[in-house]
Amino acid sequence: MRFTIDREQLLKGLNLVSKAVPPKAELPVLQNVKLSLTEKGLEILGSDNNITIRTIVPYMIGDKEVIRNSENGETLVAAKILVEVVRHLEEEFVAFELIDSTILKIEDSKSNFKLNSVRADAYPKIDLNPSGAVLEVRTKDLVSLVDSTVFAASTKETRPILTAINIEAHDNLLTATATDTARLARKSIDIDADVRFVANIPAKKMSDIVRSFEGTESVQIAVSDKKAIFSFDNTTISTRLTNGEYPNTKNIVPKNFNYFLEVNSAEFLKAMERVSLLSAEHDGVVRLIMTEDEVEIISRSSLVGSANEKLNVFQFSGERLEISFRSSFVADAIKACKSEDVTIAFIGEMKPFVVKNAKDDTIDMLVTPLRS
């Protein structure tokens, strides 16, 4: 294997693929990236056996030559050191040459590195061919779907299924749901494909995956019984699904309410942030007291003291209501609504309440109150 490659394009590919390479692995070979020069370009592949990323740096991008002086071949090389070497080189182009299948020589006009390498056939066989239900969605829609829900997934491994984001396709809708049992976030987007599937994708992995979509127009999603594959431009990302059955949350969001509070999102967020400074020992729990004439946010700490703030802009309908909740949960829900104003709808003091964007019925945000 031999080639000379544009350093910037190579580093871009390595940075993407290295997200899938574990710092420590039960299978040491997985701490390498696989480099394969083919007629398509330089294929870079990394995996931790749960998530796999493959990207191809092509020979040409537009009119610009990216790879030259090439001879096909493949090898494995330590991911971490390779990224650092390429990052620190200064020339526009970098030359690679595999020597005796054991040494990968990397050089520009100033520097010369010889890295130990491993035969490519030592790497596990990974199937990245799409199978199962396949659909194509606009990138911005999929990013919005994930950003509006992923924060509500659990971070605790006691119930692994709740660390996943549940994605379901049916009736020309793609719906994502996440819950940690104390809150729930759900959003739907329209899709052209009449496909059906249910996939529980690890929330952290899903968040990382959508961060990789920058600059792409659309993404192909293929879901089988064990994995989901996302394909865009010259990149393919595969992730294992989380085992288990996701809780039935279809009818958990209330339809009827007794109290409604409409607030300016920015003012409400800032007020909660200030008041909750004194409730850190109680996980940022605040109390909201509402009447038609006044809305006040309160926090108390036996160690620090108390804080309260009254809202300037609001509209409340219903009898007087007091309710306590974790401020960060409501803040996350308001931010996900992406609206200048939000409506918070309540049933009663100890009943779950809903944060919603009155102009967007594709989003559901449910928060469970706390006893104060």
LINGI-V291188 format. One line per field, one symbol per residue. phi: phi as a letter, one per 40 degrees, with the letter a starting at -180 (. if undefined). A space follows every 50 residues. Layout:
# LINGI-V291188
phi: ???
This chain:
# LINGI-V291188
phi: .aabbccccccdcccccccccccbacbdccccbcbbcbcchccbbaabgb bbbbbbcccbbgcccbbafbaciaabadcccccccccccbccbbbbacbf gbbbcbabcbbabbbcbbdccccccbcbccagcbabbcdcccccdcccbc ccccbbccbdcccbbcbbbafgbbbbbbabgcaabaabbcbcccbbabbb bdcccccccccccdgbcabcbbbbcbabbbbafbbbbbbcccchbcdcbc bcccbbbbbbbbbcdcccccccccccdcbdcbfgcbbbbbbcbabbbbbb bccbibaaabccbaabbhcdababacdccccccccccfbcbbbbbbbacb bdbbbacccaccbbbbbccbcb
